[in-house]
Amino acid sequence: MSATHDRGRLLGQVLRGMATDRGVVEELVRAARGQSPEVARLPEAENRRHVEVLLATGLDFFERSEEPEAQDFGAAQALGADRAAQGISIDGLLRGVQAARTAAMNVAIARSRAAGVPDEVLLEGLVDLDRYTGVLERHVINGYHTAELELSRTNRDANTHLLRRLLVHGDDTPPEPAELRRAGLAPDGRYHCLVSDVTLPGEARALEQRLLGFGGVYGLVEGRLAGLSARPPADLAPDVLLVVAPATGLAVMRDVHPLCVAALRIAGRAGLRGVRDLTDLAGEVALAAQPVLADLLRGTLAGLDHDDDFHRELVCTALVYLDRGQRLGHAAAALHVHPNTVRYRLDRLAELTGAPWDDSGADDPSTVLGTLRHWWALRAWLDHRPSQPSDLLVSPLTRKCWH
């Protein structure tokens, strides 16, 4: 076995472990997002796909022991093209790529030493790794520039650029009336701002074609398909999540768009799909904008243990009870249990927290603000996952509390 092949085999084993380790992937995602604000505006699932592509390409290189120039870098070029289509600048892209590259090198060094790889083998292997990542980076850039040139030739790209100027704070100056008219928008018109969870350019184009039937302009904004619709889409895409705001003037769209994005995240965590009205999620969006106050309210439930499934069941029961107008029968039906079971769980929750969670014993249980305070404390506690990455999917129990 040649020394080159031996280095490739050893580093290939290390990279395989890195590529299958969720913690490593998340570490590289955090590095990329931390160094590039533009990358951080993308959905974390897109950042994760970015890292997984880079790791998979590197793994293939070291397992085949080929020269970097002889390898297929189609996935890296496609990644660069996707970032161009999503509106990420080349500087923002490179900041993210290079931060992930540095973090990956550090993890590879630590893991190689822990695996007992001799220093001389490690040093030569890292030279190969650095050469590979340099070639990889060039292919990402090449894919970006190729896509950028293609996009610049189309009216669709011009409309997407205009849309980003309308929706994103700090993204150029607002369009002139003549620019709006060229894109088919009336300067004094009222439009529905919408944001979807579709991020892949191919899927975005397919959904965009369906949305064009409602009038307006659509494109990738901060990595998600977004747009301004002349008419609210209804029953359009049951397979995707689409948050739609009430119709309003173009002048306030830069303030409406972030609200739609916040609502999209909340609805996504709840497992919701289809078209969702922004105003239906107004309460959750408003509360999510006050994380410090949410933490203070969560602190009032210090008697509960996140690692105790029974405690989580109690909190979920109380949330369903409050969501069903504090009616035992309705809460029991939603949870598929007997009303006495709901009563028992509320009593146990009161014992653990020192506060009543039903009508009995409350000073003024019917006030809207009192109910809101209880609901917010419970929701903040249930959503807080101190021992897990913040972007993990919620458990079936937690998801049930949303419906």
ABEGO torsion letter per residue (X at the ends): XBAAAAAAAAAAAAAAAAAABAAAAAAAAAAAAAABAAAAABBAAAAAAAAAAAAAAAAAAAAAGBBAAABBAAAAAAAAAAAAAAGBBAAAAAAAAAAAAAAAAAAAAAAAAAAGBBAAAAAAAAAAAAAAAAAAAAAAAAAAAAAAAAAAABAAAAAAAAAAAAABBGBEBBBBAAAAAAAGBBAABBBBBBBBABABAAAAAAAAAAAAAAEEBBEBBGGBBBEBBABBBBGABAABBBBBBBBBBAAAAAAAAAAAAAAAAAAAAAGBBEBBBAAAAAAAAAAAABAAAAAAAAAAAAABBAABAAAAAAAAAAAAAAAAGGBAAAAAAAAGBBAAAAAAAAAAAAAAAGBBABABGBABAABAAAAAAAAAAAAAAAABBAABBAABBBBAAAAAAAX
